Amino acid sequence: MLIGRRFPIYVALMTLVVVASNFLVQYPLPGSIAGMQLGDLLTWGAFSYPFAFLVTDLTNRQLGPHIARRVVVAGFAVAVALSFVAATPRIAIASGTAFLLGQLLDIAVFNRLRRQTWWRAPLAGSLVGSSLDTAMFFSFAFAPLFVFLGPNDAFALEAAPLLGLASAGTPRWISWAFGDLLVKFLCGIALLLPYGALMSVIKPMPTTAAKAAS
């Protein structure tokens, strides 16, 4: 019964995060800091997407890896379908592929470390999963090599200072990828706070705890 009640909630949360991120990734940050154009560094999607790892890790903690994978697959299917409306087809394909593999890797790492100190599993899972997700998403979404997925974004291909600091220009999407990964790492650390706060509320089911202890 608990699984039946919690499953649609986790799926809905996952879908909300991914669809919002697919939409927000199309919009670079406005303004500048110390002469550095934030639009050359980040998109708004970098701040919303790390919450997907929080949803996955809470599902894994409470319901176990099997149900967590079902949530990821269900969220993937619904989010990709809605993303074709909220974003371009190329963004939707890139996001869906990166999301699926990054989240599945997060689940595998989390489950391997779940019996260790409470923060290691969610932190390691989110950092490893974020690295794969970022590399796959920005390559599929913007790299000229994957133009068969859809038209290239001219703004993303323009030369820009790497991370807003280097003098030599690189394609803006590469700077976005590095900036995105940095934000995901920082968010992964920051999201340990709500994860830790929810540990006393979202507890593993007896079957999940038994499997983790075996």
ZIFENHU-V951699 format. One record per pair of residues at least 12 apart in sequence whose C-alpha atoms are under 10 Angstrom apart, sorted by the first residue. I is the first residue (numbers start at 1). J is the second residue. D is the distance in Angstrom with one decimal. If there is no record, write none. Layout:
# ZIFENHU-V951699
<<I:J:D> <I:J:D>>
This chain:
# ZIFENHU-V951699
<<2:62:9.9> <2:63:8.9> <2:205:8.5> <3:59:10.0> <3:62:9.2> <3:63:7.0> <3:67:8.3> <3:205:9.1> <6:59:8.6> <6:62:9.4> <6:63:8.7> <7:59:8.4> <7:63:8.8> <7:67:7.8> <7:68:8.9> <7:70:8.7> <7:71:7.0> <7:74:9.8> <8:71:8.3> <8:74:9.4> <8:75:9.7> <9:55:10.0> <9:59:10.0> <9:71:9.5> <10:55:6.7> <10:56:8.1> <10:58:8.8> <10:59:7.0> <10:68:8.9> <10:71:6.6> <10:72:9.1> <10:74:9.7> <10:75:8.5> <11:55:8.9> <11:56:9.6> <11:59:9.7> <11:68:9.5> <11:70:8.8> <11:71:5.4> <11:72:7.5> <11:73:9.0> <11:74:6.4> <11:75:5.3> <11:76:9.1> <11:78:8.8> <11:79:9.7> <12:71:9.1> <12:74:9.3> <12:75:7.3> <12:78:9.2> <12:79:9.6> <13:51:9.2> <13:52:8.2> <13:55:7.1> <13:56:9.8> <13:71:9.7> <13:75:8.4> <14:49:9.7> <14:51:8.3> <14:52:5.9> <14:53:9.0> <14:54:9.4> <14:55:6.5> <14:56:7.9> <14:71:7.7> <14:72:7.5> <14:74:8.8> <14:75:5.5> <14:76:8.3> <14:78:9.4> <14:79:8.2> <15:52:8.8> <15:71:9.5> <15:72:9.1> <15:74:8.4> <15:75:5.0> <15:76:7.3> <15:77:8.8> <15:78:6.5> <15:79:5.1> <15:80:8.9> <15:82:8.8> <15:83:9.8> <16:48:9.9> <16:49:10.0> <16:51:10.0> <16:52:9.1> <16:75:8.7> <16:78:9.7> <16:79:7.7> <16:82:9.9> <17:45:9.6> <17:48:6.6> <17:49:6.2> <17:50:8.6> <17:51:6.7> <17:52:6.1> <17:53:9.8> <17:55:9.1> <17:75:9.4> <17:79:8.7> <18:45:9.2> <18:48:8.2> <18:49:6.5> <18:50:9.6> <18:51:9.0> <18:52:7.1> <18:75:8.0> <18:76:8.1> <18:78:9.5> <18:79:6.1> <18:80:8.4> <18:82:9.5> <18:83:8.3> <18:92:9.8> <18:95:8.1> <18:96:8.7> <18:99:8.2> <19:45:9.9> <19:48:9.9> <19:49:9.3> <19:75:9.6> <19:76:9.7> <19:78:9.0> <19:79:5.5> <19:80:7.7> <19:81:9.3> <19:82:6.8> <19:83:5.7> <19:84:9.5> <19:85:9.6> <19:86:7.3> <19:87:8.6> <19:92:9.0> <19:95:9.4> <20:44:9.7> <20:45:7.6> <20:48:7.3> <20:49:8.1> <20:79:9.3> <20:83:8.7> <20:86:8.5> <20:87:9.7> <21:43:9.6> <21:44:7.7> <21:45:4.6> <21:46:7.5> <21:47:8.2> <21:48:5.8> <21:49:5.5> <21:50:9.4> <21:51:9.8> <21:52:9.6> <21:83:9.4> <21:86:9.9> <21:87:9.8> <21:95:8.9> <22:44:9.8> <22:45:6.9> <22:48:9.5> <22:49:8.7> <22:79:8.9> <22:80:9.1> <22:82:9.6> <22:83:6.5> <22:84:9.4> <22:86:7.3> <22:87:6.3> <22:88:8.9> <22:91:6.9> <22:92:6.9> <22:94:9.5> <22:95:6.8> <22:96:9.3> <23:44:8.9> <23:45:7.4> <23:83:7.6> <23:84:10.0> <23:85:9.5> <23:86:5.8> <23:87:5.6> <23:88:9.0> <23:91:8.9> <23:92:9.4> <24:43:6.9> <24:44:5.1> <24:45:4.5> <24:46:8.3> <24:47:9.1> <24:48:8.2> <24:49:9.5> <24:86:9.5> <24:87:9.0> <25:42:8.6> <25:43:5.2> <25:44:5.7> <25:45:4.2> <25:46:7.1> <25:47:9.4> <25:48:9.3> <25:49:9.3> <25:87:9.1> <25:91:8.8> <25:95:9.9> <25:176:9.7> <25:180:9.8> <26:43:6.8> <26:44:7.9> <26:45:7.7> <26:87:7.9> <26:88:9.2> <26:91:8.6> <26:153:9.9> <26:156:9.8> <27:39:8.3> <27:42:8.7> <27:43:5.4> <27:44:6.1> <27:45:7.8> <28:40:7.4> <28:41:7.8> <28:42:5.7> <28:43:3.9> <28:44:6.2> <28:45:8.7> <28:46:9.8> <28:156:9.9> <28:176:8.7> <29:41:7.9> <29:42:5.9> <29:43:5.3> <29:44:6.1> <29:45:9.6> <30:42:9.3> <30:43:9.0> <30:44:9.6> <32:164:9.7> <33:164:9.6> <34:164:9.9> <35:164:8.6> <35:165:9.4> <36:161:8.8> <36:163:8.5> <36:164:5.2> <36:165:7.2> <37:160:9.3> <37:161:9.1> <37:163:9.2> <37:164:6.5> <37:165:9.7> <38:163:8.9> <38:164:7.6> <38:176:9.6> <38:179:9.6> <39:160:9.7> <39:164:9.1> <39:172:8.9> <39:175:9.6> <39:176:8.4> <40:155:9.8> <40:156:8.9> <40:158:9.7> <40:159:9.2> <40:160:6.3> <40:161:7.2> <40:162:7.9> <40:163:7.0> <40:164:6.3> <40:171:9.4> <40:172:5.9> <40:173:8.2> <40:174:9.4> <40:175:6.5> <40:176:6.6> <40:179:8.9> <41:160:8.9> <41:161:8.7> <41:162:7.8> <41:163:5.3> <41:164:6.2> <41:165:9.6> <41:172:7.7> <41:173:8.6> <41:174:8.9> <41:175:5.5> <41:176:4.9> <41:177:8.1> <41:178:7.8> <41:179:5.3> <41:180:7.8> <42:163:8.7> <42:164:9.9> <42:172:9.6> <42:173:9.2> <42:175:7.8> <42:176:5.1> <42:177:7.9> <42:178:8.6> <42:179:5.6> <42:180:6.1> <42:181:9.6> <42:182:9.7> <42:183:8.7> <43:176:7.0> <43:177:9.5> <43:179:8.7> <43:180:7.5> <44:180:9.3> <45:180:8.3> <46:134:9.7> <46:176:9.1> <46:177:9.3> <46:179:8.2> <46:180:5.2> <46:181:7.9> <46:182:9.0> <46:183:6.3> <46:184:6.6> <46:187:9.1> <47:180:8.3> <47:183:7.0> <47:184:7.4> <47:186:9.8> <47:187:7.5> <48:184:9.2> <48:187:9.3> <49:99:9.5> <49:130:9.4> <49:180:9.7> <49:183:10.0> <49:184:7.9> <49:187:9.4> <50:126:7.8> <50:127:9.7> <50:129:10.0> <50:130:7.8> <50:181:10.0> <50:183:8.7> <50:184:5.8> <50:185:8.6> <50:186:9.4> <50:187:6.4> <50:188:6.6> <50:191:8.3> <51:126:9.7> <51:184:9.4> <51:187:8.4> <51:188:8.5> <51:191:7.8> <52:72:9.2> <52:75:9.8> <52:99:8.9> <52:103:8.1> <52:126:9.2> <53:99:9.9> <53:102:9.1> <53:103:6.9> <53:106:7.4> <53:107:9.0> <53:122:8.0> <53:123:9.5> <53:125:8.0> <53:126:5.8> <53:127:9.4> <53:129:8.2> <53:130:8.4> <53:184:9.9> <53:188:8.1> <53:191:9.2> <54:122:7.7> <54:123:9.7> <54:125:9.9> <54:126:8.1> <54:188:8.3> <54:191:7.0> <54:192:8.5> <54:194:8.6> <54:195:7.1> <55:68:9.0> <55:71:9.3> <55:72:9.4> <55:195:9.4> <56:68:6.1> <56:69:8.4> <56:71:7.7> <56:72:7.3> <56:103:7.2> <56:104:9.1> <56:106:8.0> <56:107:7.3> <56:110:9.6> <56:122:9.3> <56:125:9.8> <56:126:9.4> <57:103:9.4> <57:106:7.9> <57:107:7.1> <57:110:7.2> <57:111:9.2> <57:114:10.0> <57:121:8.4> <57:122:6.1> <57:123:9.6> <57:125:8.2> <57:126:8.5> <57:195:8.4> <58:122:8.8> <58:195:7.3> <58:198:8.4> <58:199:8.4> <58:202:7.3> <58:203:9.0> <58:204:9.3> <59:71:7.9> <59:72:9.7> <59:107:9.6> <59:202:8.8> <59:203:10.0> <59:204:9.1> <60:106:9.8> <60:107:7.0> <60:108:9.8> <60:110:7.9> <60:111:7.6> <60:114:9.3> <60:122:9.8> <60:204:8.5> <60:208:8.8> <61:107:9.9> <61:110:8.8> <61:111:8.6> <61:114:8.0> <61:121:9.7> <61:122:9.4> <61:199:8.6> <61:202:7.8> <61:203:7.1> <61:204:5.6> <61:205:8.5> <61:208:7.8> <61:209:8.7> <61:212:9.6> <62:199:9.2> <62:201:9.8> <62:202:6.1> <62:203:5.4> <62:204:3.9> <62:205:5.8> <62:206:9.3> <62:207:9.8> <62:208:7.1> <62:209:8.6> <63:202:9.5> <63:203:8.8> <63:204:6.3> <63:205:6.2> <63:206:9.3> <63:207:8.4> <63:208:6.1> <63:209:9.1> <64:107:9.2> <64:111:8.2> <64:204:7.7> <64:205:8.2> <64:207:8.5> <64:208:5.4> <64:209:8.4> <64:211:8.5> <64:212:8.6> <65:104:9.3> <65:107:6.3> <65:108:7.7> <65:110:8.7> <65:111:6.8> <65:208:8.7> <66:107:9.2> <66:208:9.9> <68:103:9.3> <68:104:8.7> <68:107:7.3> <69:100:9.3> <69:103:8.2> <69:104:6.7> <69:107:7.4> <69:108:9.6> <72:99:8.5> <72:100:6.8> <72:101:9.6> <72:103:6.8> <72:104:7.5> <72:107:9.5> <73:96:9.9> <73:99:9.6> <73:100:7.0> <73:103:9.4> <73:104:9.1> <75:96:9.6> <75:99:9.6> <75:100:9.1> <76:95:9.1> <76:96:6.1> <76:97:8.6> <76:99:7.3> <76:100:6.5> <76:103:9.8> <77:96:8.1> <77:100:9.5> <78:96:9.9> <79:92:8.4> <79:95:9.2> <79:96:7.7> <79:99:9.9> <80:92:5.7> <80:93:7.2> <80:94:9.5> <80:95:7.7> <80:96:5.8> <80:97:9.3> <80:99:9.8> <81:93:9.7> <81:96:9.4> <83:95:8.8> <83:96:8.9> <88:141:9.6> <88:150:8.4> <88:151:9.5> <89:141:9.5> <89:149:7.8> <89:150:7.1> <89:151:9.6> <90:140:7.7> <90:141:5.9> <90:142:8.7> <90:146:9.3> <90:147:8.8> <90:148:9.0> <90:149:5.4> <90:150:5.1> <90:151:7.8> <90:152:9.1> <91:137:8.2> <91:138:9.1> <91:140:8.0> <91:141:5.4> <91:142:8.6> <91:149:8.9> <91:150:8.6> <92:137:9.7> <92:141:8.5> <92:149:10.0> <93:137:8.8> <93:140:8.0> <93:141:7.9> <93:149:7.7> <93:150:9.5> <94:133:9.5> <94:136:7.2> <94:137:5.0> <94:138:7.6> <94:139:8.1> <94:140:5.1> <94:141:5.3> <94:142:9.1> <94:146:9.8> <94:149:8.5> <95:133:8.3> <95:134:9.4> <95:136:8.4> <95:137:5.6> <95:138:8.7> <95:140:8.4> <95:141:7.8> <96:133:9.7> <96:137:8.5> <97:133:8.4> <97:136:7.7> <97:137:7.5> <97:140:8.8> <98:129:9.3> <98:130:9.2> <98:131:10.0> <98:132:7.2> <98:133:4.6> <98:134:7.3> <98:135:8.1> <98:136:5.3> <98:137:5.3> <98:138:9.0> <98:139:9.8> <98:140:8.6> <99:129:8.9> <99:130:9.1> <99:132:9.0> <99:133:6.0> <99:134:9.1> <99:136:8.9> <99:137:8.0> <100:129:9.9> <100:133:8.5> <101:129:7.9> <101:132:7.6> <101:133:7.1> <101:136:9.0> <102:125:9.2> <102:126:8.7> <102:127:9.8> <102:128:7.9> <102:129:4.4> <102:130:6.4> <102:131:7.9> <102:132:5.6> <102:133:4.8> <102:134:8.6> <102:135:9.8> <102:136:8.8> <102:137:9.9> <103:125:8.6> <103:126:8.3> <103:128:9.6> <103:129:6.1> <103:130:8.4> <103:132:9.3> <103:133:8.1> <104:125:9.5> <104:129:7.9> <105:125:7.2> <105:126:8.9> <105:128:7.4> <105:129:5.6> <105:130:9.3> <105:132:8.4> <105:133:9.5> <106:121:8.9> <106:122:8.1> <106:123:9.4> <106:124:7.9> <106:125:4.2> <106:126:5.9> <106:127:8.2> <106:128:6.7> <106:129:4.9> <106:130:8.3> <106:132:9.7> <107:121:9.2> <107:122:9.1> <107:125:6.8> <107:126:9.0> <107:129:8.6> <108:121:9.7> <108:125:7.7> <108:129:9.6> <109:121:6.8> <109:122:8.5> <109:123:9.6> <109:124:6.9> <109:125:5.1> <109:126:8.7> <109:127:9.9> <109:128:8.0> <109:129:8.6> <110:122:6.0> <110:123:8.4> <110:124:7.1> <110:125:5.2> <110:126:8.5> <111:125:8.8> <111:212:8.0> <112:125:9.4> <112:212:9.1> <113:125:8.7> <113:212:9.7> <114:212:7.3> <114:213:9.5> <115:209:9.7> <115:212:6.8> <115:213:7.4> <118:192:9.5> <118:195:9.5> <118:196:7.9> <118:199:9.1> <119:189:9.3> <119:192:6.8> <119:193:9.5> <119:195:8.6> <119:196:7.7> <120:192:9.6> <122:188:8.2> <122:189:9.1> <122:191:9.0> <122:192:7.4> <122:195:8.2> <122:196:9.8> <123:185:8.9> <123:187:9.9> <123:188:6.2> <123:189:6.6> <123:190:9.7> <123:191:8.7> <123:192:7.2> <124:188:8.9> <124:189:9.8> <125:188:9.2> <126:184:8.3> <126:185:7.9> <126:187:9.3> <126:188:6.1> <126:189:9.0> <126:191:9.8> <127:181:8.9> <127:184:7.6> <127:185:6.0> <127:186:9.4> <127:187:9.7> <127:188:6.8> <127:189:8.9> <128:185:9.5> <130:180:9.3> <130:181:6.9> <130:182:9.7> <130:184:6.6> <130:185:7.6> <130:188:8.8> <131:177:9.8> <131:178:9.8> <131:180:9.7> <131:181:6.7> <131:182:9.6> <131:184:8.7> <131:185:8.8> <132:181:9.7> <133:181:9.1> <134:176:9.6> <134:177:6.3> <134:178:8.4> <134:179:10.0> <134:180:7.2> <134:181:6.3> <134:184:9.0> <135:174:9.5> <135:177:7.2> <135:178:9.1> <135:180:10.0> <135:181:8.7> <136:177:9.8> <137:177:8.6> <138:156:9.9> <138:173:6.7> <138:174:7.5> <138:176:8.0> <138:177:6.1> <138:178:9.8> <138:180:9.5> <139:173:8.4> <139:174:8.5> <139:177:8.7> <141:153:8.6> <141:156:9.6> <141:173:8.9> <142:154:9.1> <142:155:9.8> <142:156:6.6> <142:157:7.4> <142:171:9.4> <142:172:9.4> <142:173:6.4> <142:174:8.8> <143:156:8.8> <143:157:7.8> <143:171:8.9> <143:173:7.7> <143:174:8.7> <144:157:8.2> <153:173:9.3> <154:171:9.9> <154:172:9.7> <155:171:9.0> <155:172:7.4> <155:173:8.6> <156:171:6.6> <156:172:5.0> <156:173:5.0> <156:174:8.5> <156:175:9.4> <156:176:8.6> <157:170:8.4> <157:171:4.8> <157:172:5.7> <157:173:6.4> <157:174:8.8> <158:170:7.7> <158:171:5.3> <158:172:5.7> <158:173:8.4> <159:171:4.6> <159:172:5.7> <159:173:9.1> <159:174:9.6> <159:175:9.5> <160:172:5.2> <160:173:8.9> <160:174:9.1> <160:175:7.5> <160:176:9.9> <161:174:9.8> <161:175:7.4> <162:174:7.4> <162:175:5.0> <162:176:8.6> <162:177:10.0> <162:178:8.3> <162:179:9.1> <163:175:5.1> <163:176:7.5> <163:177:9.2> <163:178:7.0> <163:179:6.4> <164:176:9.8> <164:179:9.4>>
